[in-house]
Amino acid sequence: MSEIRQVMLDTETTGLEWRQGERVIEIGCVELLNRKLTGRNFHRYLNPERAIGAGAQAVHGLTDDFLADKPKFVEIVDELLEFVSGAEVIIHNAPFDVGFLDNELALIGREVFKSGCDSITDTLKMARDLRPGKKNSLDALCNEFGIDNSGRQLHGALLDAALLAEVYLAMTRGQESLMMDLDMGSAALTAFIKSEHPPIRVVSASDEELAEHERVLAEIDQESKGKTLWRTLAA
């Protein structure tokens, strides 16, 4: 059976709107293989070549001075695309992050982000479908599923990607049974599919057991003054 590879991704930016020239300043990715964390991560801080907005800085705490000597997006883009290649990329509020990544790619003449991965899944949409009318921020979902986010005083791309992995696994916990326990060997899986298992054993009640069953039913019927459903249907 082929392996299922997923990448949780998050970004931090200079502001809220790429159409107004805001840029990506941090990218964090966490890898899952068959719904298990592998320990392989991708994390880069980036020089956005523009100032960070005060509102954005209050969210993530990153400063212009800190990012001044960091690589530009064009310098790390191949590493990023290699990391997500062939994977389902899972993002909380995907239109936001993908919009920024597509803009960064367009600025250097590259194809849109989706062309470099297998698919993109938006966990915010998933959460809204599961929890209509409720708050579905990453913090709210951590609280809902009992995930410790006490270290999240400020937003950070790698930390948020790691928290998203836990949230996603909690939201899709029932899928584990549908995956037929991917750790089982191929021979065992083939045997299951072909129904190569012992026949079901049918044990019939003995005459004594049937008589005892009738006796108990008669006692119940007597206690109910003949109002038991099975006697009424039988009549």
Solvent accessible surface area in square Angstrom, and as a share of the most:
residue,aa,sasa,rsa
1,M,147,0.66
2,S,95,0.62
3,E,115,0.51
4,I,69,0.35
5,R,53,0.19
6,Q,9,0.04
7,V,0,0.00
8,M,0,0.00
9,L,0,0.00
10,D,24,0.12
11,T,7,0.04
12,E,12,0.06
13,T,9,0.05
14,T,0,0.00
15,G,10,0.10
16,L,155,0.77
17,E,52,0.23
18,W,78,0.28
19,R,169,0.62
20,Q,139,0.62
21,G,36,0.34
22,E,25,0.11
23,R,45,0.17
24,V,2,0.01
25,I,0,0.00
26,E,5,0.02
27,I,0,0.00
28,G,0,0.00
29,C,0,0.00
30,V,8,0.05
31,E,8,0.03
32,L,0,0.00
33,L,53,0.26
34,N,36,0.18
35,R,19,0.07
36,K,115,0.49
37,L,100,0.50
38,T,58,0.34
39,G,64,0.62
40,R,128,0.47
41,N,79,0.40
42,F,9,0.04
43,H,53,0.24
44,R,77,0.28
45,Y,65,0.25
46,L,1,0.00
47,N,30,0.15
48,P,7,0.04
49,E,101,0.45
50,R,98,0.36
51,A,65,0.50
52,I,15,0.08
53,G,30,0.29
54,A,90,0.70
55,G,54,0.52
56,A,18,0.14
57,Q,68,0.30
58,A,77,0.60
59,V,66,0.38
60,H,11,0.05
61,G,34,0.32
62,L,20,0.10
63,T,48,0.28
64,D,69,0.36
65,D,128,0.66
66,F,87,0.36
67,L,2,0.01
68,A,65,0.51
69,D,119,0.62
70,K,49,0.21
71,P,44,0.28
72,K,74,0.31
73,F,7,0.03
74,V,82,0.47
75,E,110,0.49
76,I,6,0.03
77,V,2,0.01
78,D,92,0.47
79,E,73,0.33
80,L,1,0.00
81,L,34,0.17
82,E,136,0.61
83,F,12,0.05
84,V,0,0.00
85,S,62,0.40
86,G,60,0.57
87,A,0,0.00
88,E,40,0.18
89,V,0,0.00
90,I,0,0.00
91,I,0,0.00
92,H,30,0.13
93,N,59,0.30
94,A,6,0.05
95,P,95,0.60
96,F,60,0.25
97,D,5,0.02
98,V,25,0.15
99,G,13,0.12
100,F,1,0.01
101,L,0,0.00
102,D,38,0.19
103,N,24,0.12
104,E,3,0.01
105,L,2,0.01
106,A,68,0.53
107,L,103,0.51
108,I,58,0.29
109,G,69,0.67
110,R,97,0.36
111,E,132,0.59
112,V,85,0.49
113,F,1,0.00
114,K,121,0.51
115,S,68,0.44
116,G,24,0.23
117,C,15,0.09
118,D,103,0.53
119,S,38,0.25
120,I,44,0.23
121,T,31,0.18
122,D,30,0.16
123,T,0,0.00
124,L,21,0.10
125,K,128,0.54
126,M,45,0.20
127,A,0,0.00
128,R,142,0.52
129,D,100,0.52
130,L,104,0.52
131,R,26,0.10
132,P,102,0.64
133,G,91,0.88
134,K,123,0.52
135,K,166,0.70
136,N,11,0.06
137,S,61,0.39
138,L,15,0.07
139,D,56,0.29
140,A,20,0.15
141,L,0,0.00
142,C,0,0.00
143,N,112,0.57
144,E,90,0.41
145,F,70,0.29
146,G,70,0.67
147,I,18,0.09
148,D,113,0.58
149,N,31,0.16
150,S,78,0.50
151,G,61,0.59
152,R,33,0.12
153,Q,153,0.68
154,L,90,0.45
155,H,73,0.33
156,G,17,0.16
157,A,0,0.00
158,L,50,0.25
159,L,70,0.35
160,D,6,0.03
161,A,0,0.00
162,A,40,0.31
163,L,8,0.04
164,L,3,0.02
165,A,0,0.00
166,E,78,0.35
167,V,0,0.00
168,Y,11,0.04
169,L,24,0.12
170,A,22,0.17
171,M,20,0.09
172,T,9,0.05
173,R,128,0.47
174,G,57,0.55
175,Q,78,0.35
176,E,73,0.33
177,S,87,0.56
178,L,141,0.70
179,M,34,0.15
180,M,67,0.30
181,D,92,0.48
182,L,40,0.20
183,D,105,0.54
184,M,71,0.32
185,G,45,0.43
186,S,86,0.55
187,A,83,0.64
188,A,52,0.41
189,L,23,0.12
190,T,60,0.35
191,A,28,0.22
192,F,125,0.52
193,I,125,0.63
194,K,131,0.55
195,S,68,0.44
196,E,115,0.52
197,H,112,0.50
198,P,113,0.71
199,P,125,0.79
200,I,154,0.78
201,R,208,0.76
202,V,128,0.73
203,V,115,0.66
204,S,96,0.62
205,A,56,0.43
206,S,48,0.31
207,D,115,0.60
208,E,129,0.58
209,E,102,0.46
210,L,94,0.47
211,A,64,0.49
212,E,83,0.37
213,H,99,0.44
214,E,89,0.40
215,R,116,0.42
216,V,61,0.35
217,L,34,0.17
218,A,49,0.38
219,E,85,0.38
220,I,77,0.39
221,D,26,0.13
222,Q,142,0.63
223,E,147,0.66
224,S,40,0.26
225,K,168,0.71
226,G,43,0.42
227,K,161,0.68
228,T,12,0.07
229,L,124,0.62
230,W,97,0.34
231,R,78,0.29
232,T,85,0.49
233,L,133,0.66
234,A,88,0.68
235,A,123,0.95
